[in-house]
């Protein structure tokens, strides 16, 4: 079987199983109250925190991307994060993407995302045009959803209070492959870069 010439890639933080379970419970809570079939819910095992989307990429670039990712992640300590708050893009009047927000070490997370932008830019990948907005996608509104259902979904999101539903420590960054299939995307981790602060240099002996 011939090797694939291109890979659909992105860099992300993978989520622990208990966090995915909490997100699934949130999906179930919304699914019970949302207009039927208005949302295509993300498979829980497919939820992740995207830091940099690379898109269709020559397979030959994988090693260089991995090295750039590892270099960008070097010096960053593990990130303490929590999933909290419910929202949607672009707004509750015209919801298209339903998400859970993030709290915790967001300044360090944003700095890490910027470091990855800079590292991958040197490999020819364009910078993201929008500001980094960390979130976990629960679902996407179907294009064929009726306007009344879309508005009802927006009202539901506005009325649903969600506090902290999970917390975790991210200890590595992952290079992910996305395979698009009729029943949804499938994700495979191709490489990881540990988040580990640089040890201070030892004091020279007198």
Backbone as JSON Lines, residues from 0, in Angstrom:
{"i":0,"aa":"X","n":[0.86,-1.2,0.0],"ca":[0.0,0.0,0.0],"c":[0.88,1.24,0.0]}
{"i":1,"aa":"X","n":[0.73,2.18,-0.95],"ca":[1.61,3.33,-1.02],"c":[1.41,4.28,0.15]}
{"i":2,"aa":"X","n":[2.49,4.95,0.52],"ca":[2.4,5.92,1.61],"c":[1.6,7.13,1.16]}
{"i":3,"aa":"X","n":[0.91,7.74,2.11],"ca":[0.16,8.95,1.81],"c":[1.13,10.11,1.64]}
{"i":4,"aa":"X","n":[0.96,10.87,0.55],"ca":[1.88,11.97,0.26],"c":[1.63,13.16,1.18]}
{"i":5,"aa":"X","n":[0.38,13.35,1.61],"ca":[0.06,14.46,2.5],"c":[-0.7,13.96,3.72]}
{"i":6,"aa":"X","n":[-0.56,14.7,4.8],"ca":[-1.25,14.39,6.05],"c":[-1.98,15.65,6.51]}
{"i":7,"aa":"X","n":[-3.18,15.46,7.05],"ca":[-3.91,16.59,7.62],"c":[-3.53,16.68,9.09]}
{"i":8,"aa":"X","n":[-2.77,17.71,9.45],"ca":[-2.13,17.77,10.76],"c":[-2.56,18.98,11.58]}
{"i":9,"aa":"X","n":[-2.46,18.83,12.89],"ca":[-2.62,19.95,13.81],"c":[-1.87,19.63,15.1]}
{"i":10,"aa":"X","n":[-1.6,20.64,15.88],"ca":[-0.92,20.48,17.17],"c":[-1.93,20.79,18.27]}
{"i":11,"aa":"X","n":[-1.97,19.94,19.28],"ca":[-3.03,20.09,20.28],"c":[-2.59,19.55,21.64]}
{"i":12,"aa":"X","n":[-3.4,19.85,22.65],"ca":[-3.3,19.2,23.94],"c":[-4.38,18.12,23.98]}
{"i":13,"aa":"X","n":[-3.97,16.89,24.22],"ca":[-4.95,15.82,24.39],"c":[-5.51,15.87,25.81]}
{"i":14,"aa":"X","n":[-6.71,15.33,25.99],"ca":[-7.41,15.42,27.27],"c":[-7.47,14.07,27.97]}
{"i":15,"aa":"X","n":[-7.34,14.06,29.3],"ca":[-7.47,12.81,30.05],"c":[-8.88,12.23,29.95]}
{"i":16,"aa":"X","n":[-9.0,10.95,30.22],"ca":[-10.3,10.27,30.1],"c":[-11.36,10.87,31.02]}
{"i":17,"aa":"X","n":[-10.98,11.28,32.24],"ca":[-12.0,11.81,33.15],"c":[-12.53,13.16,32.66]}
{"i":18,"aa":"X","n":[-11.68,13.93,31.99],"ca":[-12.14,15.2,31.42],"c":[-13.09,14.94,30.26]}
{"i":19,"aa":"X","n":[-12.74,13.97,29.42],"ca":[-13.63,13.62,28.3],"c":[-14.97,13.13,28.81]}
{"i":20,"aa":"X","n":[-14.96,12.39,29.91],"ca":[-16.22,11.9,30.49],"c":[-17.08,13.06,30.98]}
{"i":21,"aa":"X","n":[-16.45,14.06,31.58],"ca":[-17.19,15.23,32.05],"c":[-17.77,16.02,30.88]}
{"i":22,"aa":"X","n":[-17.02,16.12,29.8],"ca":[-17.52,16.81,28.61],"c":[-18.68,16.05,27.98]}
{"i":23,"aa":"X","n":[-18.59,14.72,27.97],"ca":[-19.68,13.92,27.44],"c":[-20.95,14.11,28.27]}
{"i":24,"aa":"X","n":[-20.79,14.19,29.59],"ca":[-21.95,14.42,30.45],"c":[-22.58,15.78,30.15]}
{"i":25,"aa":"X","n":[-21.75,16.77,29.83],"ca":[-22.26,18.09,29.47],"c":[-23.0,18.01,28.14]}
{"i":26,"aa":"X","n":[-22.46,17.26,27.19],"ca":[-23.14,17.07,25.91],"c":[-24.51,16.42,26.12]}
{"i":27,"aa":"X","n":[-24.55,15.39,26.97],"ca":[-25.81,14.69,27.22],"c":[-26.84,15.64,27.84]}
{"i":28,"aa":"X","n":[-26.37,16.49,28.74],"ca":[-27.26,17.46,29.38],"c":[-27.87,18.4,28.35]}
{"i":29,"aa":"X","n":[-27.04,18.87,27.42],"ca":[-27.53,19.79,26.39],"c":[-28.39,19.06,25.36]}
{"i":30,"aa":"X","n":[-28.0,17.85,25.01],"ca":[-28.73,17.09,23.99],"c":[-30.18,16.86,24.41]}
{"i":31,"aa":"X","n":[-30.39,16.66,25.71],"ca":[-31.75,16.42,26.21],"c":[-32.65,17.63,26.01]}
{"i":32,"aa":"X","n":[-32.07,18.84,25.99],"ca":[-32.87,20.05,25.96],"c":[-32.79,20.8,24.62]}
{"i":33,"aa":"X","n":[-31.78,20.49,23.82],"ca":[-31.61,21.19,22.55],"c":[-32.59,20.67,21.51]}
{"i":34,"aa":"X","n":[-32.94,21.49,20.52],"ca":[-33.81,21.02,19.43],"c":[-33.2,19.78,18.79]}
{"i":35,"aa":"X","n":[-34.01,18.78,18.53],"ca":[-33.52,17.51,18.03],"c":[-32.84,17.68,16.66]}
{"i":36,"aa":"X","n":[-31.68,17.07,16.53],"ca":[-30.92,17.05,15.28],"c":[-30.41,18.42,14.83]}
{"i":37,"aa":"X","n":[-30.42,19.41,15.72],"ca":[-29.91,20.74,15.35],"c":[-28.39,20.79,15.43]}
{"i":38,"aa":"X","n":[-27.81,19.9,16.24],"ca":[-26.37,19.94,16.48],"c":[-25.74,18.59,16.13]}
{"i":39,"aa":"X","n":[-24.59,18.65,15.49],"ca":[-23.78,17.44,15.28],"c":[-22.75,17.41,16.41]}
{"i":40,"aa":"X","n":[-22.99,16.57,17.39],"ca":[-22.16,16.54,18.59],"c":[-20.82,15.85,18.31]}
{"i":41,"aa":"X","n":[-19.76,16.43,18.81],"ca":[-18.42,15.87,18.65],"c":[-18.29,14.59,19.46]}
{"i":42,"aa":"X","n":[-17.7,13.56,18.86],"ca":[-17.45,12.34,19.63],"c":[-16.51,12.7,20.78]}
{"i":43,"aa":"X","n":[-16.82,12.3,22.02],"ca":[-15.99,12.69,23.17],"c":[-14.52,12.37,22.98]}
{"i":44,"aa":"X","n":[-14.22,11.2,22.42],"ca":[-12.81,10.84,22.23],"c":[-12.12,11.72,21.19]}
{"i":45,"aa":"X","n":[-12.89,12.51,20.45],"ca":[-12.31,13.4,19.46],"c":[-12.15,14.83,19.93]}
{"i":46,"aa":"X","n":[-12.52,15.11,21.18],"ca":[-12.39,16.47,21.7],"c":[-10.95,16.71,22.16]}
{"i":47,"aa":"X","n":[-10.38,17.83,21.78],"ca":[-9.01,18.18,22.14],"c":[-8.91,19.7,22.13]}
{"i":48,"aa":"X","n":[-7.79,20.21,22.61],"ca":[-7.55,21.65,22.6],"c":[-6.54,21.96,21.51]}
{"i":49,"aa":"X","n":[-7.01,22.49,20.39],"ca":[-6.14,22.8,19.27],"c":[-5.29,24.03,19.57]}
{"i":50,"aa":"X","n":[-3.99,23.9,19.36],"ca":[-3.06,25.01,19.54],"c":[-2.61,25.6,18.2]}
{"i":51,"aa":"X","n":[-2.51,24.74,17.18],"ca":[-2.11,25.21,15.86],"c":[-2.62,24.23,14.82]}
{"i":52,"aa":"X","n":[-3.45,24.71,13.88],"ca":[-3.93,23.88,12.78],"c":[-2.98,24.05,11.61]}
{"i":53,"aa":"X","n":[-2.47,22.94,11.1],"ca":[-1.5,22.97,10.0],"c":[-2.13,22.63,8.67]}
{"i":54,"aa":"X","n":[-3.18,21.82,8.67],"ca":[-3.86,21.46,7.43],"c":[-3.11,20.4,6.64]}
{"i":55,"aa":"X","n":[-3.45,20.31,5.35],"ca":[-2.81,19.32,4.49],"c":[-1.32,19.63,4.35]}
{"i":56,"aa":"X","n":[-0.51,18.67,4.74],"ca":[0.93,18.88,4.87],"c":[1.69,17.75,4.2]}
{"i":57,"aa":"X","n":[2.75,18.04,3.46],"ca":[3.57,16.96,2.91],"c":[4.08,16.04,4.02]}
{"i":58,"aa":"X","n":[3.93,14.75,3.83],"ca":[4.35,13.79,4.85],"c":[5.83,13.94,5.18]}
{"i":59,"aa":"X","n":[6.61,14.39,4.21],"ca":[8.05,14.53,4.41],"c":[8.38,15.62,5.44]}
{"i":60,"aa":"X","n":[7.41,16.48,5.76],"ca":[7.65,17.56,6.72],"c":[7.41,17.13,8.17]}
{"i":61,"aa":"X","n":[6.92,15.92,8.38],"ca":[6.53,15.51,9.73],"c":[7.68,15.61,10.72]}
{"i":62,"aa":"X","n":[8.87,15.15,10.34],"ca":[10.01,15.18,11.26],"c":[10.38,16.61,11.63]}
{"i":63,"aa":"X","n":[10.37,17.51,10.66],"ca":[10.71,18.91,10.93],"c":[9.67,19.56,11.84]}
{"i":64,"aa":"X","n":[8.4,19.23,11.62],"ca":[7.33,19.78,12.47],"c":[7.5,19.27,13.9]}
{"i":65,"aa":"X","n":[7.8,17.99,14.04],"ca":[7.99,17.42,15.38],"c":[9.13,18.12,16.1]}
{"i":66,"aa":"X","n":[10.24,18.34,15.4],"ca":[11.38,19.02,16.02],"c":[11.03,20.45,16.41]}
{"i":67,"aa":"X","n":[10.28,21.16,15.54],"ca":[9.87,22.53,15.84],"c":[8.93,22.57,17.03]}
{"i":68,"aa":"X","n":[8.02,21.6,17.11],"ca":[7.08,21.51,18.23],"c":[7.82,21.27,19.53]}
{"i":69,"aa":"X","n":[8.79,20.37,19.51],"ca":[9.55,20.07,20.71],"c":[10.38,21.26,21.15]}
{"i":70,"aa":"X","n":[10.93,21.99,20.2],"ca":[11.71,23.17,20.53],"c":[10.81,24.26,21.14]}
{"i":71,"aa":"X","n":[9.62,24.43,20.57],"ca":[8.69,25.45,21.07],"c":[8.2,25.12,22.48]}
{"i":72,"aa":"X","n":[8.0,23.84,22.75],"ca":[7.47,23.42,24.05],"c":[8.53,23.44,25.15]}
{"i":73,"aa":"X","n":[9.8,23.4,24.75],"ca":[10.88,23.37,25.74],"c":[10.85,24.61,26.61]}
{"i":74,"aa":"X","n":[10.92,24.4,27.91],"ca":[10.94,25.52,28.84],"c":[9.58,25.85,29.43]}
{"i":75,"aa":"X","n":[8.5,25.29,28.89],"ca":[7.17,25.52,29.44],"c":[6.84,24.44,30.47]}
{"i":76,"aa":"X","n":[6.4,24.87,31.63],"ca":[6.0,23.93,32.67],"c":[4.64,23.32,32.33]}
{"i":77,"aa":"X","n":[4.3,22.17,32.9],"ca":[2.96,21.62,32.72],"c":[1.9,22.66,33.05]}
{"i":78,"aa":"X","n":[0.8,22.63,32.32],"ca":[-0.26,23.64,32.44],"c":[-1.42,23.1,33.27]}
{"i":79,"aa":"X","n":[-1.8,23.86,34.27],"ca":[-2.96,23.5,35.09],"c":[-4.18,24.2,34.5]}
{"i":80,"aa":"X","n":[-5.13,23.43,34.01],"ca":[-6.28,23.96,33.29],"c":[-7.58,23.41,33.87]}
{"i":81,"aa":"X","n":[-8.66,24.14,33.64],"ca":[-9.97,23.61,33.99],"c":[-11.0,24.03,32.95]}
{"i":82,"aa":"X","n":[-11.96,23.15,32.72],"ca":[-13.04,23.38,31.77],"c":[-14.18,24.07,32.51]}
{"i":83,"aa":"X","n":[-14.59,25.22,32.0],"ca":[-15.61,25.99,32.7],"c":[-16.31,26.94,31.74]}
{"i":84,"aa":"X","n":[-17.6,27.11,31.93],"ca":[-18.35,28.06,31.12],"c":[-18.78,27.49,29.78]}
{"i":85,"aa":"X","n":[-19.98,27.85,29.37],"ca":[-20.57,27.38,28.11],"c":[-20.76,28.56,27.18]}
{"i":86,"aa":"X","n":[-20.45,28.38,25.89],"ca":[-20.64,29.46,24.94],"c":[-20.75,28.94,23.52]}
{"i":87,"aa":"X","n":[-20.76,29.86,22.57],"ca":[-20.85,29.45,21.16],"c":[-20.24,30.52,20.28]}
{"i":88,"aa":"X","n":[-19.82,30.1,19.12],"ca":[-19.31,31.01,18.08],"c":[-20.35,31.09,16.98]}
{"i":89,"aa":"X","n":[-20.58,32.25,16.34],"ca":[-19.98,33.53,16.7],"c":[-20.68,34.21,17.88]}
{"i":90,"aa":"X","n":[-21.95,33.86,18.12],"ca":[-22.69,34.42,19.24],"c":[-23.97,33.6,19.43]}
{"i":91,"aa":"X","n":[-24.72,33.91,20.48],"ca":[-25.93,33.13,20.77],"c":[-27.09,33.46,19.84]}
{"i":92,"aa":"X","n":[-26.98,34.56,19.09],"ca":[-28.01,34.89,18.11],"c":[-27.9,33.99,16.89]}
{"i":93,"aa":"X","n":[-26.65,33.68,16.51],"ca":[-26.4,32.81,15.35],"c":[-25.37,31.74,15.72]}
{"i":94,"aa":"X","n":[-25.7,30.87,16.64],"ca":[-24.71,29.87,17.06],"c":[-24.34,28.91,15.94]}
{"i":95,"aa":"X","n":[-23.03,28.68,15.78],"ca":[-22.54,27.7,14.81],"c":[-21.71,26.62,15.48]}
{"i":96,"aa":"X","n":[-20.97,27.01,16.52],"ca":[-20.12,26.07,17.26],"c":[-20.44,26.21,18.75]}
{"i":97,"aa":"X","n":[-20.71,25.09,19.4],"ca":[-20.99,25.08,20.84],"c":[-19.72,24.62,21.56]}
{"i":98,"aa":"X","n":[-19.31,25.38,22.58],"ca":[-18.05,25.05,23.24],"c":[-18.1,25.22,24.75]}
{"i":99,"aa":"X","n":[-17.1,24.6,25.4],"ca":[-16.81,24.82,26.81],"c":[-15.53,25.64,26.88]}
{"i":100,"aa":"X","n":[-15.52,26.64,27.75],"ca":[-14.36,27.5,27.88],"c":[-13.29,26.9,28.79]}
{"i":101,"aa":"X","n":[-12.21,27.64,28.95],"ca":[-11.09,27.17,29.76],"c":[-10.69,28.23,30.77]}
{"i":102,"aa":"X","n":[-10.15,27.77,31.89],"ca":[-9.56,28.64,32.9],"c":[-8.25,28.02,33.35]}
{"i":103,"aa":"X","n":[-7.55,28.71,34.22],"ca":[-6.27,28.2,34.71],"c":[-5.1,28.97,34.15]}
{"i":104,"aa":"X","n":[-4.06,28.25,33.74],"ca":[-2.83,28.88,33.26],"c":[-2.98,29.38,31.82]}
{"i":105,"aa":"X","n":[-3.9,30.31,31.64],"ca":[-4.21,30.75,30.27],"c":[-3.11,31.63,29.68]}
{"i":106,"aa":"X","n":[-2.42,32.4,30.5],"ca":[-1.34,33.24,29.99],"c":[-0.22,32.36,29.43]}
{"i":107,"aa":"X","n":[0.14,31.32,30.17],"ca":[1.18,30.4,29.7],"c":[0.7,29.62,28.49]}
{"i":108,"aa":"X","n":[-0.58,29.25,28.48],"ca":[-1.15,28.52,27.34],"c":[-1.09,29.38,26.08]}
{"i":109,"aa":"X","n":[-1.45,30.64,26.21],"ca":[-1.41,31.56,25.07],"c":[0.03,31.76,24.58]}
{"i":110,"aa":"X","n":[0.95,31.86,25.53],"ca":[2.37,32.01,25.16],"c":[2.86,30.77,24.42]}
{"i":111,"aa":"X","n":[2.43,29.59,24.86],"ca":[2.81,28.35,24.19],"c":[2.26,28.32,22.77]}
{"i":112,"aa":"X","n":[1.0,28.71,22.61],"ca":[0.4,28.74,21.27],"c":[1.17,29.7,20.36]}
{"i":113,"aa":"X","n":[1.58,30.84,20.9],"ca":[2.36,31.8,20.11],"c":[3.73,31.23,19.74]}
{"i":114,"aa":"X","n":[4.34,30.51,20.66],"ca":[5.63,29.87,20.37],"c":[5.49,28.85,19.25]}
{"i":115,"aa":"X","n":[4.38,28.13,19.23],"ca":[4.13,27.16,18.17],"c":[3.86,27.86,16.84]}
{"i":116,"aa":"X","n":[3.16,28.99,16.89],"ca":[2.93,29.78,15.67],"c":[4.27,30.2,15.07]}
{"i":117,"aa":"X","n":[5.15,30.72,15.93],"ca":[6.45,31.19,15.45],"c":[7.29,30.05,14.9]}
{"i":118,"aa":"X","n":[7.27,28.91,15.61],"ca":[8.1,27.77,15.2],"c":[7.64,27.19,13.88]}
{"i":119,"aa":"X","n":[6.32,27.09,13.67],"ca":[5.81,26.51,12.43],"c":[5.85,27.5,11.28]}
{"i":120,"aa":"X","n":[5.85,28.8,11.6],"ca":[5.96,29.81,10.54],"c":[7.29,29.66,9.81]}
{"i":121,"aa":"X","n":[8.35,29.29,10.53],"ca":[9.66,29.11,9.88],"c":[9.65,27.93,8.92]}
{"i":122,"aa":"X","n":[8.65,27.06,9.04],"ca":[8.54,25.91,8.14],"c":[7.58,26.18,6.98]}
{"i":123,"aa":"X","n":[7.08,27.41,6.91],"ca":[6.23,27.78,5.78],"c":[4.74,27.79,6.07]}
{"i":124,"aa":"X","n":[4.35,27.61,7.33],"ca":[2.92,27.61,7.67],"c":[2.49,29.03,8.04]}
{"i":125,"aa":"X","n":[1.39,29.47,7.44],"ca":[0.9,30.83,7.7],"c":[0.4,30.95,9.13]}
{"i":126,"aa":"X","n":[0.57,32.14,9.68],"ca":[0.04,32.41,11.02],"c":[-1.48,32.45,10.99]}
{"i":127,"aa":"X","n":[-2.08,32.09,12.1],"ca":[-3.53,32.16,12.24],"c":[-3.95,33.62,12.22]}
{"i":128,"aa":"X","n":[-4.98,33.93,11.43],"ca":[-5.43,35.31,11.32],"c":[-6.19,35.8,12.53]}
{"i":129,"aa":"X","n":[-6.79,34.89,13.28],"ca":[-7.58,35.27,14.45],"c":[-6.76,35.09,15.73]}
{"i":130,"aa":"X","n":[-7.14,35.84,16.75],"ca":[-6.48,35.71,18.05],"c":[-6.76,34.32,18.63]}
{"i":131,"aa":"X","n":[-5.82,33.79,19.36],"ca":[-5.97,32.49,19.99],"c":[-7.12,32.54,21.0]}
{"i":132,"aa":"X","n":[-8.08,31.64,20.86],"ca":[-9.25,31.61,21.73],"c":[-9.44,30.17,22.22]}
{"i":133,"aa":"X","n":[-8.82,29.81,23.34],"ca":[-8.86,28.41,23.8],"c":[-10.27,27.96,24.18]}
{"i":134,"aa":"X","n":[-10.68,26.83,23.61],"ca":[-12.0,26.28,23.89],"c":[-12.02,24.8,23.53]}
{"i":135,"aa":"X","n":[-13.03,24.1,23.99],"ca":[-13.23,22.69,23.69],"c":[-14.58,22.56,22.97]}
{"i":136,"aa":"X","n":[-14.55,22.13,21.73],"ca":[-15.76,22.08,20.91],"c":[-16.64,20.89,21.3]}
{"i":137,"aa":"X","n":[-17.86,21.2,21.71],"ca":[-18.83,20.14,22.05],"c":[-19.64,19.71,20.83]}
{"i":138,"aa":"X","n":[-19.88,20.64,19.91],"ca":[-20.69,20.29,18.74],"c":[-20.77,21.45,17.77]}
{"i":139,"aa":"X","n":[-21.24,21.14,16.57],"ca":[-21.41,22.14,15.52],"c":[-22.86,22.11,15.02]}
{"i":140,"aa":"X","n":[-23.42,23.27,14.83],"ca":[-24.81,23.35,14.37],"c":[-24.87,22.86,12.92]}
{"i":141,"aa":"X","n":[-25.83,22.01,12.64],"ca":[-25.98,21.48,11.28],"c":[-26.41,22.59,10.33]}
{"i":142,"aa":"X","n":[-25.86,22.56,9.13],"ca":[-26.19,23.59,8.13],"c":[-27.67,23.56,7.78]}
{"i":143,"aa":"X","n":[-28.27,22.38,7.84],"ca":[-29.68,22.26,7.47],"c":[-30.64,22.55,8.62]}
{"i":144,"aa":"X","n":[-30.1,22.91,9.79],"ca":[-30.96,23.18,10.95],"c":[-31.9,24.35,10.66]}
{"i":145,"aa":"X","n":[-33.14,24.22,11.09],"ca":[-34.12,25.28,10.88],"c":[-33.75,26.52,11.68]}
{"i":146,"aa":"X","n":[-34.1,27.69,11.14],"ca":[-33.78,28.93,11.83],"c":[-34.37,29.0,13.23]}
{"i":147,"aa":"X","n":[-35.58,28.48,13.4],"ca":[-36.2,28.51,14.72],"c":[-35.43,27.63,15.71]}
{"i":148,"aa":"X","n":[-34.9,26.51,15.21],"ca":[-34.12,25.63,16.07],"c":[-32.79,26.27,16.46]}
{"i":149,"aa":"X","n":[-32.18,26.98,15.52],"ca":[-30.91,27.66,15.8],"c":[-31.12,28.73,16.88]}
{"i":150,"aa":"X","n":[-32.19,29.48,16.77],"ca":[-32.49,30.5,17.77],"c":[-32.79,29.88,19.12]}
{"i":151,"aa":"X","n":[-33.51,28.76,19.12],"ca":[-33.82,28.08,20.37],"c":[-32.55,27.56,21.04]}
{"i":152,"aa":"X","n":[-31.62,27.08,20.23],"ca":[-30.35,26.61,20.77],"c":[-29.58,27.76,21.41]}
{"i":153,"aa":"X","n":[-29.57,28.91,20.76],"ca":[-28.9,30.08,21.33],"c":[-29.48,30.47,22.67]}
{"i":154,"aa":"X","n":[-30.82,30.43,22.78],"ca":[-31.46,30.77,24.05],"c":[-31.1,29.74,25.12]}
{"i":155,"aa":"X","n":[-31.0,28.48,24.73],"ca":[-30.64,27.43,25.67],"c":[-29.22,27.67,26.21]}
{"i":156,"aa":"X","n":[-28.3,28.02,25.34],"ca":[-26.93,28.25,25.77],"c":[-26.86,29.45,26.72]}
{"i":157,"aa":"X","n":[-27.61,30.5,26.4],"ca":[-27.64,31.68,27.27],"c":[-28.18,31.33,28.65]}
{"i":158,"aa":"X","n":[-29.15,30.44,28.71],"ca":[-29.84,30.12,29.97],"c":[-29.15,29.04,30.79]}
{"i":159,"aa":"X","n":[-28.15,28.37,30.21],"ca":[-27.51,27.26,30.9],"c":[-26.25,27.72,31.61]}
{"i":160,"aa":"X","n":[-26.28,27.69,32.93],"ca":[-25.09,28.09,33.71],"c":[-24.19,26.88,33.9]}
{"i":161,"aa":"X","n":[-22.95,27.04,33.56],"ca":[-21.98,25.95,33.71],"c":[-20.76,26.47,34.47]}
{"i":162,"aa":"X","n":[-20.52,25.9,35.63],"ca":[-19.32,26.24,36.38],"c":[-18.19,25.33,35.96]}
{"i":163,"aa":"X","n":[-17.24,25.13,36.85],"ca":[-16.12,24.25,36.54],"c":[-16.6,22.8,36.5]}
{"i":164,"aa":"X","n":[-16.33,22.1,35.39],"ca":[-16.8,20.72,35.27],"c":[-15.64,19.71,35.31]}
{"i":165,"aa":"X","n":[-14.41,20.18,35.14],"ca":[-13.27,19.27,35.17],"c":[-11.99,20.09,35.26]}
{"i":166,"aa":"X","n":[-10.94,19.49,35.83],"ca":[-9.64,20.13,35.85],"c":[-8.57,19.08,35.59]}
{"i":167,"aa":"X","n":[-7.45,19.51,35.06],"ca":[-6.37,18.56,34.74],"c":[-5.07,19.32,34.54]}
{"i":168,"aa":"X","n":[-3.99,18.57,34.46],"ca":[-2.68,19.14,34.18],"c":[-2.18,18.6,32.85]}
{"i":169,"aa":"X","n":[-1.95,19.5,31.9],"ca":[-1.44,19.1,30.59],"c":[0.08,18.99,30.69]}
{"i":170,"aa":"X","n":[0.6,17.83,30.38],"ca":[2.03,17.57,30.56],"c":[2.77,17.4,29.24]}
{"i":171,"aa":"X","n":[2.06,17.45,28.11],"ca":[2.71,17.33,26.82],"c":[1.85,17.94,25.73]}
{"i":172,"aa":"X","n":[2.5,18.24,24.61],"ca":[1.85,18.74,23.41],"c":[1.94,17.63,22.36]}
{"i":173,"aa":"X","n":[0.89,17.46,21.55],"ca":[0.84,16.35,20.6],"c":[0.69,16.85,19.16]}
{"i":174,"aa":"X","n":[1.41,16.2,18.26],"ca":[1.2,16.39,16.83],"c":[0.17,15.36,16.4]}
{"i":175,"aa":"X","n":[-0.97,15.84,15.9],"ca":[-2.1,14.97,15.62],"c":[-2.38,14.89,14.11]}
{"i":176,"aa":"X","n":[-2.78,13.7,13.7],"ca":[-3.24,13.49,12.33],"c":[-4.75,13.36,12.34]}
{"i":177,"aa":"X","n":[-5.39,14.01,11.38],"ca":[-6.84,13.95,11.26],"c":[-7.2,13.24,9.95]}
{"i":178,"aa":"X","n":[-7.98,12.18,10.05],"ca":[-8.49,11.48,8.88],"c":[-9.99,11.72,8.79]}
{"i":179,"aa":"X","n":[-10.42,12.4,7.74],"ca":[-11.83,12.73,7.58],"c":[-12.57,11.53,6.99]}
{"i":180,"aa":"X","n":[-13.65,11.13,7.65],"ca":[-14.46,9.99,7.21],"c":[-15.93,10.39,7.2]}
{"i":181,"aa":"X","n":[-16.76,9.64,6.5],"ca":[-18.18,9.98,6.44],"c":[-18.84,10.06,7.82]}
{"i":182,"aa":"X","n":[-18.37,9.25,8.77],"ca":[-18.98,9.25,10.1],"c":[-18.24,10.16,11.07]}
{"i":183,"aa":"X","n":[-17.35,11.0,10.56],"ca":[-16.62,11.93,11.42],"c":[-15.13,11.71,11.37]}
{"i":184,"aa":"X","n":[-14.39,12.69,11.84],"ca":[-12.92,12.62,11.8],"c":[-12.4,11.63,12.82]}
{"i":185,"aa":"X","n":[-11.27,11.01,12.49],"ca":[-10.55,10.13,13.41],"c":[-9.17,10.73,13.62]}
{"i":186,"aa":"X","n":[-8.71,10.73,14.88],"ca":[-7.46,11.4,15.22],"c":[-6.42,10.4,15.72]}
{"i":187,"aa":"X","n":[-5.18,10.62,15.3],"ca":[-4.07,9.77,15.7],"c":[-2.91,10.65,16.16]}
{"i":188,"aa":"X","n":[-2.34,10.34,17.31],"ca":[-1.18,11.07,17.79],"c":[0.06,10.53,17.1]}
{"i":189,"aa":"X","n":[0.82,11.42,16.43],"ca":[2.02,11.02,15.71],"c":[3.29,11.26,16.5]}
{"i":190,"aa":"X","n":[3.28,12.27,17.38],"ca":[4.47,12.6,18.17],"c":[4.05,13.47,19.33]}
{"i":191,"aa":"X","n":[4.89,13.5,20.38],"ca":[4.61,14.33,21.55],"c":[5.85,15.11,21.96]}
{"i":192,"aa":"X","n":[5.6,16.24,22.62],"ca":[6.68,17.06,23.17],"c":[6.33,17.33,24.63]}
{"i":193,"aa":"X","n":[7.14,16.86,25.57],"ca":[6.82,17.08,26.98],"c":[6.92,18.54,27.38]}
{"i":194,"aa":"X","n":[6.04,18.95,28.27],"ca":[6.13,20.28,28.86],"c":[6.95,20.15,30.14]}
{"i":195,"aa":"X","n":[8.11,20.72,30.1],"ca":[9.03,20.58,31.22],"c":[9.89,21.83,31.3]}
{"i":196,"aa":"X","n":[9.86,22.55,32.44],"ca":[10.63,23.77,32.52],"c":[12.13,23.49,32.44]}
{"i":197,"aa":"X","n":[12.82,24.44,31.85],"ca":[14.28,24.3,31.75],"c":[14.89,24.39,33.14]}
{"i":198,"aa":"X","n":[15.75,23.44,33.49],"ca":[16.39,23.46,34.78],"c":[17.39,24.61,34.82]}
{"i":199,"aa":"X","n":[17.43,25.33,35.96],"ca":[18.41,26.41,36.06],"c":[19.83,25.87,35.98]}
{"i":200,"aa":"X","n":[20.7,26.62,35.35],"ca":[22.09,26.18,35.21],"c":[22.73,26.06,36.58]}
{"i":201,"aa":"X","n":[23.54,25.07,36.72],"ca":[24.23,24.89,37.99],"c":[25.21,26.04,38.21]}
{"i":202,"aa":"X","n":[25.34,26.46,39.45],"ca":[26.26,27.54,39.78],"c":[27.7,27.07,39.55]}
{"i":203,"aa":"X","n":[28.5,27.85,38.85],"ca":[29.89,27.42,38.64],"c":[30.65,27.4,39.96]}
{"i":204,"aa":"X","n":[31.54,26.44,40.04],"ca":[32.33,26.32,41.25],"c":[33.35,27.45,41.3]}
{"i":205,"aa":"X","n":[33.62,27.98,42.5],"ca":[34.59,29.08,42.61],"c":[35.99,28.58,42.3]}
